[in-house]
Amino acid sequence: MVNKRILKNSICGVFLSTLLLGTELKINYNLDVYFHPRTDQTSGFIEGVNHVRIVNNSHTELKELYFHNAGNHDPKHAPLSEISSIRCSHGGKVSGQDSLVLIIGLFPPVQAGETVIVDIPFKTYFTSSGNPSLPTYGSRKDTVTYNAIHYYPVLEYFYSDGWHPDEYGKTIKPHSNFAKYEMDLTVPTDFLVGISSSISTQIELETGHTKYKIKDNHTLSSSAVFIKGMQKYPLNISGIQIEIIAQKSQEKHVKNIQARLEKLIPFYEKQFGNALMDKLVISSGYSIGSRAITTSNYIIFQDKIDDGHVFDHELAHQWFGFSIQADAYAENWLNESFAEYASWLFERSQKVKPDPFTFTKPIPDLNIWPEIKAMDMEDWTQFLLDVIGEKSLPPIYRPGKQTNWENAANIYSKYIVGSHALQMLQASEGDSVMQIIMMDYSMLFKGKTANTEDFINIIKKHTDDKIADNFRLALTTN
């Protein structure tokens, strides 16, 4: 299999090496995991021990460790994850076993260059609540799905200047550093398994279980789906091992997805280089709480997997959200708006008749940037309608539905505003310059984290200070 992580990419005759920058902490997760499906007596759960080895490559001592435990996000309800006796090579006070953030004090502190080892036993129950950040269970007719995401404690994101405890409770979904994963996963043999990481060996046990040995040298998480009543459809595109898991009744949709992947992956690779994936799992599921969920190189859809634009957007997260992740929760627009922009690029490329607004060359006399600051909402909306179309419309406020409007406004700012700013940048600077900007950004930060200023500096590198400043302004105008 081609290793997508070490390939070199070329644009405009310049070769850009794919560099994977280590974080301030070198993190190894070694998990022993057992999946237990529902019975008449018990709910389904997944249990095991997370053996974590952390090398302190920072310049400061570590006095504590912070782990994210998504299953325990709601203090008003019983924890989904039970954390038993924690063992640590640097013993200290442990708190927050029943909370979203688990804190382990380190004594003595771990100095620069030293290693700390932690064993965290856990037992996490699947829920049917439909929360897209939790492991969920669902069934329909003769099919059953267990969506195993965020089921084990994972180290919180360690910034270049250390821990940021105030950030860790803002989202149920964990925000973590890239790490190495090794796992022994034991599952009843009658379940079909889709695992985001590569399987090195598969052993049939006399107990009626199958043990999978799993390894991934550089990823953000390990996810799996356990299924009865569906089929697995293997595919290989550009050296990527793809597994599509769906009901037999969805064979038509599977064929549509296979055909779409044959176009999408080469297109995205041409625009953004190779993503950080050797494997991709795409599955159908139930009660997941969203039309689709992406965690690293694992995508699960509610029911139908052939979901048009949503599929294009979720696949784009292999580049924006996995290969490059935002370095803070507040920077999540870099994941969502860039995925929207990527799906827009692909949609435009598939049109038989090009749009009148083709962006093939810089547009003469289109003086976008200086006038943006003076635009009111009506001017802004009309401009976007003229350039992009009806998808540019902002959410509409309706009296009596303030909460829904606020949610819509949040989604609009996270998904749409940044995408529109990228499209306007392309309109201003032209296709070729925009492709260089996107390729440079994608390759420079592959396997790393990035923030808004990182991208704006790439714009500045290939245009000038004024264009970069105007792009920043476009992000905050509407």
ABEGO torsion letter per residue (X at the ends): XBBAAABBBBBGGBBBBBBBBBBABBBBBBBBBBBBBBBAABBBBBBEBBBBBBBBABABBBABBBBBBAAAABAABBBABBBBBBBBABBBBBBGAABABBBBBBOBBBBBGBBBBBBBBBBBBBBAAGBAABBBBBBBEABBBBBBBGABBBBBBBBAAEBBAAAAAABABBBBBBBBBBBBBBBBAABBBBBABBBABBBBBAAGBBBBBBBBABBABBBBBBBBGBBBBBBBBGGBBBBBBBBAAAAAAAAAAAAAAAAAAAAAAAAAEBBBBABBBBBBBBGAGBABBBBEABBBBBEBABAEAAAAAAAAAAABGAABBBABAAAAAAAAAAAAAAAAAAAAAABABBBABAGABBBBGBBAAAAAAABBAAAAAAAAAAAAEAAABBBBBBBGAAAAAAAAAAAAAAAAAAAAAAAAAAAAAEAAAAAAAAAAAAAAABGBBBBAAAAAAAAAAABBAAAAAAAAAAAAAX
